[in-house]
Amino acid sequence: MILKHADVKTAYLHGILEETVYMRPPPGVNEENRVLKSLKFEQSKNDSCLYIRRDGKKCVYLVVYVDDLVIACEKEKEYAEILRELNQHFDVMSLGDIKHFLGIEVNRSAGGISLNQTTYIQKLLDRFGMTDAKPSKFHLSPGHIQSKEEDEAEKLPNNHQYASLIGGLLYVAVNTRSDISAAVSILGRKTSCPTHADWLEAKRVVRYLKRTLHDELFLGVDNSSLKIYVDADWAGDSNDRKSTSGFLFRFHGGYISWSSKKQTCVTLSSTEAETSAVLGTTAWQKPSESERHPGLSERERKPRRSHRVADSAIVNIVLQLSRKRKAQWQIAQPRGRLEGEGEPCNGVHCGTLGITCAAMLGVW
């Protein structure tokens, strides 16, 4: 499959206005959406920026962000035909193979596609005067989250610089750098009233990015199924005793989604914390799964929520204790009851969720 980049010239001028409008979108603002639907592109229900056109077993994917387009199709001839159709309505310029999109650099080689934000991180270093800063081996001090002296800690005069830096780090963590997700999640909790210690730790993350400036995210190239890895600590935040959940989604051998987030409630045990992490993860749905299966009913196309998963017994959690008093959690085909302690997972494919191996957790 080829990936192409295109640009719509003067995209903001395609809205037809008869009067000056300030407080509501002008008529014609959805012109691009109407045109794509007329070209038999269907808007994804999981991502409003993604459009899909099917022709038998062939699919064309088109991503729209304001006036930038990313088109994925099988052959150059298809790409040329799509551009011709779009040019009947807009002035679209082809930018060739995609190399840079929204601050993300795209590299394609014989080994597959890799993504990095080297240029974006370099600009972040320049903006905060850290070009000559000493690189750090770690992205967060292990004792930072355990600090209980927030009331006595010296506050920053304002949070403007801190919030700006956390926003930049979030953009890197969400797109290409899962290794800083936990650190940025922890520091992001202090955005409203940061201390000098928080500011130093935020700059430590930047110094870590400087050390790993050229690290890349490689997308998968094999045919392996979706695998989900889930973990959680217990009462990791010493201030409110709440736990933190984390997950990684791996598809075709490459990581496609990840998250590190504090849980919304206080759990009374590590088992409860990790159960909450697993159930929270099941609310996630593979992107465009429904679009790739047009035969699904309307009910099956609707996104699932964790309470629906639990209520309909889609997921059984299997707890296995090892000799080292650790546990592994696995999602298997439902049997109508919670499997007993120490009972091995049957490895049955969970057809409803479309996954084979879903979670492995360590309980201490």
N, C-alpha and C positions, 0 to 999 in steps of 0.2 A: 504494500500500500504506500502511495506517495503522499507527502504532506506539502501543501503549497500555501503561500502567504499572499493576500491581496488587500488592496486599500481602496475604499470608496472616497472619491474626491468630493470635497465640499459637502460632506454628509449632513451638516447642520442646515444646509440651505434647501433641503428637500421637503421641509415642512411648509405647507401652503398657508400663509397668514393673510387675513384681510384686515386685521387690526393689531395693535400692540398688545401683547398678552404678557403679564408678569407673574401671576399667581397660579396659573394652571397650564398644563402642557398644551402647546398649540396644535391645531388641526393638522394632520399629516405626520405627526410624530411617530406613528406606528406604520408608516409607509413601507419601511423595509420588511416588517413582519408580514404585511399583506402581500408583498411581491414574492417573498419566499414561499408562502403558502400557495400562491398561484402557480409556482414552479414545482408543486407537489412535494415540497419539503414539509415535514411534520415537526412541530416544536416539541422538544422533550419535556416530559412531565417532571423529570428529576432536575433538569437544568434549563432554565428559560433561554440561555444563550446558545444552546445546542439545537441544531435542526438536522433531521435525518430524512433522506429520500431512498426508497427501496425500489429496486427493479429486479424482481425474482429473488435470487439469492445474493445479488449485489447490493451494497449499501454505499451511499455517499454521506459523509459527515461534514457539516458546516458549522463552525463556531463564529459567532458575531460578538464583537466588543466595540461598541460605538461605530467607528468607521474602519475597523480592522477585521479582516476575515481570515480564518484558517480553514482550508478545505482538504479533506482526506478522501481519496478515491483510489481506484485500482490502477488506472491508466492515464497517461498524459492526454489522450483523446477526450476522456470524460471531463478532465479539468478544463480543457479548451472549450468544450461545449457549455459547461456551467458558466464560464466567464462570458461567453457570447450571449447567453440568456440573461445574465445580470446586467450586461451593458445595454440591453434594450430598455432598461429602466433607470440605471445609474451609470455614472462614469467611473468604472472600476479599473484600477491599474494592477497588473500582475507584478508581484515582487519576487517571483521565483520560489525556489525551495525555502522553507521557513528556516530562519537562522536566529531570529530574535523576536520575542513576543511578550509584551507587558513586563519588561525587565527580566525575562527569562531567556537565556541562551539555549538554543537547541542544536545539538551536534548529532550527526548521523554517520555511522561507520558500519563496517562489515559485522561488528558485534551487536549492533542495534542502535537505539536512540538514547542519548543521555541529555539531562537537563542540568544547568547550573546557573547561579546568579552571581558570578564573579564580578562583573561590572557593577551590579547593584550594590554589592557589599563594599566594593572599593569606593563608590560614591558615598556610602554611609560612613566609611572611615574619614573621608575628606570633610563631610558635613559636620562631624563632631570633633574635628581636630585630632584624630587618632591615627593619622597616617604613619607616624613614627613611634607609635605605642609598642610596648613589648608584647609579643604574642603570648597567649596563655595556653597551657595544656588542658585546662579544665574550663567548662562553660559556667559552672556555678560552684561556690564554696559549699561543701557538704553540711556545714553547720549553720548556713544562712537561714534555712527554713525553721530550724529549731530555736532560733532566738526568741526570747520572751520579753525583751526590753523595749518594745515598740513605743510605750508611753514615755520612756526616758530618752529615747533616741532623738538625735538632732534632726529636725525636719528640714527639707529643702525650702527656700523662700517661695517657690511656686513649682508647679508640676509641668510646665510647658515643655522644657527640654526633655524631661524624663518620659512624658507621654509620647513625644515625637520619636524618641529612640525606641521605645517599646513597640510603637506602631510599625517602624521599619523592620524591627526584628521579627515581629509577627508575620510580616509579608514573606520573609525568608523562611521562617519555620513552617508555614502552611504549605508553601509551594515545593521546596526542594530539600530542606534540611530538617529531617525528623530528629536528628541528634540534639537539637536545641529546644525541642518542643516543651519538655518538662521545665527547663530553666525559664523560658519565656512565659510559660503559664504561671509559674510561681511569682515572677517579678511583675507580671501584669495585674496581679491582685492588689498591688500597692500603688496603682496609677493615680488614685485620687489624693493620696497623702504620702508621697514617698519620703524616705529618709536618706541621709548621706550614704548609709550602708547599702541601701537599695540601688542608689546611683552608681556606686562602685561596682556592685555585682552586675548591673546592666552593662557597664563598660567592660567588665570581664568577659561577658558573652561576645562583645564586639572583638575583643582581643583574641578570643578563641576562634572566631570566624576569620580573623586575619591569618592565624596559623593554618587554618584549613581552607584557605581561600579558593583553591582549585578543586575541592571535592565536588563530585557530581552524583546525581541521582540517575541510575541506569534503569530503563524500563525493560520489562520482561520480553523475552523472545521465544520461550518454549511454550508448550501446550498444557502446563500444569494447571490444576483447578485452583479455585479461590481458597486461600488459607488465612485464618485469622488468629492472631496471637494477642492474648489479653493478660493484663497483670494489674495489681493494685497493692498499695501499701495499706497499713492500718493506723489510723490516727496520726498520720505523718505531720500534720500541722499542729504544733504545740499550743497554738493560741485558741483554736476552736475545736481541736480534736477530730477534724474531718479527714477523710482519706482521699487519696488521689488515684484515679483510674487512668489506664493507658492502653491503647490498642494499636496494632499494626495489621493492615490488610495487604496480603501478597497475592498477586494475580499474574499468571504466565511467568512466574519467576521474578517479578519486579514489584516493589512496594508502590501502591497506588493511593493509600490513605493512611493517616495516622492521627493520633490525638493524645493529649495529656491534659486532664481536666479534674478539678476538685469535685468531689461528690457533693450533692446538695443536702445530704442528711448525715447525721452522726451514726456510725455503725458500732455495734457492741462487741464485735469480734472480727478477726481477720477473715473468717469464713463468710460472714455477712458482707464485709467490704468487697470481697472478690466475687461473691454472687451478684452484688449490685453492679459490679463492673461488667460481668458477662451479660446480664440482662440489658444494661444500657447499650452494649455493643450490638445486640441483636436488632436494635431499632434502625441500624444502618442498613441501607439497601444498595446492592451493586448498581452503579450508574448505568442507565440505559438498558438494564436487563429486560424491562418490559418492551422497550422498543425493538430489541433483537429477537423477540418472540411475539410476532403479531397475532398469533392464534390465541393468546391469553384473553380471558374474559375481562370485562371492565372491573369486576370485583378483584380479580387477581392482579390487575395493573396498579391498584391503589397501594401507596406506601404502607408498610406494616409498622406498627408501634410495639414497643416492648410488652405493654400490658396485653395486647392482642396475642403476642407470641406466647405469653405465659397462660392466658385464659384458654387458648385453643390447644394447649399442650403440644405446641410445635417443638419445643426444646426440652430435653431432659439433661440435667447436669449430673455427670458421673464423677464421683469423688473417689480417688484412689490414694491410699496412704502407702508411701514407700518406707523403707527401713530408716531413712534419714528424717522421718516425720515431715516430709514435704508432701504436697498434693498436686495432682494434675486434674484439671477440669477439661472435659471434652463434651462437645455437643453431638448428640447422636439421634437416631430416629426415635420418636416417642414410643413409649410402651405403656403409657397411662399411669406411671408411678415413678417415684424417684429411685434410681438404682441404688443398691446397697453399697455400703462402704467396702472397698477392696475388690469390688467386682470389675473385671476388665471391660473396656469399651468394646462393643461389637463391631465398630468401624463401619456401620451402615451409612450410606450416603443420605444426607438429609435433603430430599428433593425439594421441599418447600423453600428452604433458605438457599439452595443451590451451592452448598459447601460440603466439603468432606471432613476436614479437620479444622475445628473452629477455635479452640482455646487451650492453652497450657499455662497453668498458674502455679506459682510457688507459694505455699503457706508455711510460715515459720511459727 
